[in-house]
Amino acid sequence: MSSAGLTSATIKLFLPRGDAKSLRTAEISNWTGKAIPAPRTEMDDLLLREELDKAGVYILTGAYPPSGSPRAYIGEAEVIRERLKQHKTNEFPKTPPL
């Protein structure tokens, strides 16, 4: 495969707990956004992150209880923290993300 026309990028990962399966952040060069994946079991810690005071897009993943099949909910919010707090009180699958 030729690299002609492709733009390179750097991804910077930060593991606050030193565990790649725990809360983590990712930044991509030349992009102003930030990805912050975390298992549902760490939702309280995730909600403390200052990045969640901004507008953005989020993805909730889990298993559909009757069948166990994977499902995802994609949403957007002006203040991500407030929207995730609403989801926390609802019955979205309480299984860890896929």
C-alpha positions as CSV (number, residue, x, y, z in Angstrom):
1,M,0.0,0.0,0.0
2,S,1.4,3.4,-0.9
3,S,1.6,6.2,1.6
4,A,0.9,8.8,-1.0
5,G,-1.9,11.1,0.1
6,L,-1.9,9.8,3.6
7,T,-1.4,12.2,6.5
8,S,0.5,10.9,9.5
9,A,-0.7,11.5,13.1
10,T,0.5,10.9,16.6
11,I,-1.7,9.4,19.2
12,K,-0.8,10.2,22.8
13,L,-2.2,7.9,25.5
14,F,-2.4,8.7,29.2
15,L,-3.2,6.0,31.7
16,P,-4.1,7.7,35.0
17,R,-4.0,4.4,36.9
18,G,-1.3,2.8,34.8
19,D,-3.8,0.2,33.5
20,A,-4.8,0.1,29.8
21,K,-8.2,-1.5,30.7
22,S,-9.0,1.3,33.2
23,L,-9.8,5.0,32.7
24,R,-7.5,6.5,30.0
25,T,-7.3,9.5,27.7
26,A,-6.2,9.7,24.0
27,E,-5.2,12.8,22.0
28,I,-4.6,12.8,18.3
29,S,-2.2,15.4,16.8
30,N,-3.9,18.0,14.7
31,W,-7.3,17.4,16.4
32,T,-8.8,19.5,19.2
33,G,-10.9,16.7,20.7
34,K,-10.0,14.0,23.2
35,A,-11.2,10.4,23.7
36,I,-11.7,9.3,27.2
37,P,-12.8,5.6,27.5
38,A,-13.6,4.1,30.8
39,P,-15.5,1.1,32.1
40,R,-18.9,1.7,33.6
41,T,-17.5,0.6,37.0
42,E,-15.4,3.8,36.9
43,M,-18.2,6.2,35.9
44,D,-17.7,8.2,39.1
45,D,-14.0,8.8,38.4
46,L,-14.8,9.6,34.7
47,L,-17.3,12.3,35.8
48,L,-14.6,14.1,37.7
49,R,-12.6,14.7,34.5
50,E,-12.4,18.4,33.5
51,E,-12.7,17.4,29.9
52,L,-16.4,16.5,30.4
53,D,-17.3,20.2,31.0
54,K,-17.2,20.6,27.2
55,A,-19.5,19.8,24.3
56,G,-18.9,16.5,22.6
57,V,-19.9,13.1,21.4
58,Y,-20.0,10.0,23.5
59,I,-20.6,6.3,23.0
60,L,-22.0,4.0,25.7
61,T,-21.5,0.3,25.1
62,G,-22.7,-2.8,26.8
63,A,-24.7,-6.0,26.4
64,Y,-28.4,-6.2,25.7
65,P,-29.7,-8.0,28.8
66,P,-32.1,-10.6,27.2
67,S,-29.7,-11.9,24.6
68,G,-26.2,-10.7,25.8
69,S,-25.6,-9.3,22.3
70,P,-23.5,-6.1,22.1
71,R,-25.2,-2.7,21.8
72,A,-24.1,0.9,21.6
73,Y,-25.8,4.3,22.2
74,I,-24.2,7.3,20.5
75,G,-25.1,10.7,21.8
76,E,-24.0,14.3,21.9
77,A,-24.3,17.0,24.5
78,E,-23.3,20.6,25.2
79,V,-21.9,19.5,28.6
80,I,-21.0,15.8,28.5
81,R,-20.8,15.5,32.3
82,E,-24.4,16.4,32.8
83,R,-25.7,14.1,30.1
84,L,-23.6,11.1,31.4
85,K,-25.1,11.8,34.9
86,Q,-28.5,11.3,33.4
87,H,-27.5,8.1,31.7
88,K,-26.0,6.9,35.0
89,T,-29.4,6.9,36.6
90,N,-31.1,5.1,33.7
91,E,-31.0,1.4,33.0
92,F,-28.4,1.3,30.3
93,P,-26.6,-2.1,30.5
94,K,-24.4,-2.2,33.6
95,T,-21.9,-4.5,32.0
96,P,-18.4,-3.3,31.3
97,P,-17.8,-1.8,27.8
98,L,-16.9,-4.2,25.0
